[in-house]
């Protein structure tokens, strides 16, 4: 129904597409499948903007030597190549060459034959022997969305900000002739006012956008008088010449078109994220994870050694927890007594005389894989890199007051080929020598102020651009060298989750705001619109890493508030008085419901962080007729009873509904959707988990 059409495109074309779509769009909520009308819409958009010979209206723009690309690009030498990719995709490469030995523009387009999506990345390469003219104002996305005169809303979510309202969902009806601007913060793409994902929508359909840029992006949404909305997205700062042989690129842009209401759109997006974007291991999508560490008992890894790490692994298994990974966090390397003293990537043999390999082999022999923490980009004083390779390091300038502590630090310049090769070899060797199954990369700094320091007037933004290319190449090289390796992306908890990163890594810790139930409930509610796979941490008993953290009892409300596709638990396994039996039951419930977090998502109550509110959601697997419901009565809620109307069910079918705390009943889908599922609590706070299955 909807598409990005340049100003002046015939409304008759739009109307025919709209009528064709509506005629096919009888959308049952019970099954989100791709409709042919959506595929036609996506195909028509791509054919017009990117897949033609040549395309008529490029959805990107830039200024070169003072002129807008739309003034001259059609005059450059053009060629087109097409090839089939695995999994029902087609790659189209469009090449434009400046007259004379100068700039080459290459647009790599991917058309998905199974989903109503299209994506592209633009590459600029200097083929000449002299620097190019100035490239500036480079926009990976610069196009107009024609909604046919109907009101348009912008839907997005807060970034990961170490706060209870991280991932808070927003929906804004765009008033005529108003511009909204957003940007990431400090050079990390999912830190700040918005995730690098969003949606333009009307009551009848919409278009999702995804940004693949692990750096500083900027976005502008400008609404016109007649329902036409201009969307512009790009690297925040671009004003540079390219040196001979040098290549720059734009962010990856991906669009997904959908028909129907926003709930249908969300679940089509989630389906696409799961099936087309989550990184595979040996061809398989990620499975729910139950992970443990001893960070809270041994000051990250500063107080850890071979003996206590083996002891904790053995104790988790002795208590019959389904431990899949043992996580060794920051501080295992040579340092000055502080875990954030990074830059000497050697195992501390004083504490680990046999290396980490003794621990990873111990776990692997018992069916437990290993996760090991790295932060290779941040370099601090009193480290090998700081002392020996200053030419590889970037220093900061103009730091905001709140991050002045980063002034002594340095950033390993991944845009420097020599530095990137060194760190790739060093990390790769450690993965092999220490038997690491899952490589965790953290990033606790704001690189934007390091990238921009010292850039010349005609090279603004190039350091970031080359760095982003190097960062992605670093990960690609690790994955190529270590088939089956998994990567966990972390940047102070969830601050580097753009599309390029998420195609290579999993966000096992979505935010550093932890161990507080209402904030965790809000995180799950909000992030589930955008990222089906994510993780968080929980604990029980005493924690020595947080001095103000009270002893946390084994409590269903607390534990269930932290349930996610990946759960990382911190327990002092030397403590034998914990209620391990109760904790095993809760972990068993997590195992039972965790696979549903990748299914269709339905919020059942408004988003709220109010301690007086109830909050609830549903995950539904329509292909099997199964699903789960989670609900929480918060501590100050005066309402002892709540009723939530389920969604996406077969109205005529009968479902068996099980309360995981005890009790079963049979209800029709119509009853569950129209009358709702009742919950009654005698105390507050309270939590509920229901599992349902369609009877054959």
Secondary structure as UniProt FT lines:
FT   STRAND          3..4
FT   TURN            7..8
FT   HELIX           11..24
FT   TURN            29..30
FT   HELIX           36..49
FT   TURN            53..54
FT   STRAND          61..64
FT   TURN            65..66
FT   STRAND          67..68
FT   HELIX           69..72
FT   HELIX           73..75
FT   STRAND          77..85
FT   TURN            86..88
FT   STRAND          89..97
FT   STRAND          103..112
FT   STRAND          117..126
FT   STRAND          135..139
FT   STRAND          141..146
FT   TURN            148..149
FT   STRAND          153..157
FT   TURN            164..167
FT   STRAND          169..173
FT   TURN            176..177
FT   STRAND          178..185
FT   TURN            186..187
FT   STRAND          188..192
FT   STRAND          197..202
FT   TURN            203..204
FT   STRAND          205..212
FT   STRAND          217..223
FT   TURN            225..226
FT   STRAND          228..235
FT   STRAND          239..240
FT   TURN            244..245
FT   STRAND          247..249
FT   STRAND          252..259
FT   HELIX           262..276
FT   TURN            282..283
FT   STRAND          289..293
FT   TURN            295..303
FT   HELIX           306..318
FT   TURN            319..320
FT   STRAND          325..328
FT   TURN            330..331
FT   TURN            339..340
FT   TURN            349..351
FT   TURN            353..356
FT   HELIX           357..364
FT   TURN            365..367
FT   STRAND          369..374
FT   STRAND          378..379
FT   HELIX           384..388
FT   HELIX           390..392
FT   STRAND          393..394
FT   HELIX           401..406
FT   TURN            407..408
FT   STRAND          410..412
FT   TURN            414..415
FT   HELIX           417..433
FT   TURN            434..435
FT   STRAND          438..441
FT   HELIX           448..451
FT   TURN            453..454
FT   TURN            457..458
FT   STRAND          459..460
FT   HELIX           462..481
FT   TURN            483..484
FT   STRAND          486..489
FT   TURN            492..494
FT   HELIX           499..502
FT   TURN            503..504
FT   HELIX           517..527
FT   TURN            528..530
FT   STRAND          535..539
FT   TURN            547..548
FT   HELIX           556..561
FT   STRAND          566..570
FT   TURN            573..574
FT   HELIX           580..594
FT   HELIX           595..598
FT   STRAND          600..603
FT   TURN            611..612
FT   STRAND          614..621
FT   TURN            622..625
FT   STRAND          626..633
FT   TURN            635..636
FT   STRAND          641..644
FT   TURN            651..652
FT   STRAND          654..659
FT   TURN            660..661
FT   STRAND          664..668
FT   HELIX           669..674
FT   STRAND          677..680
FT   STRAND          686..694
//
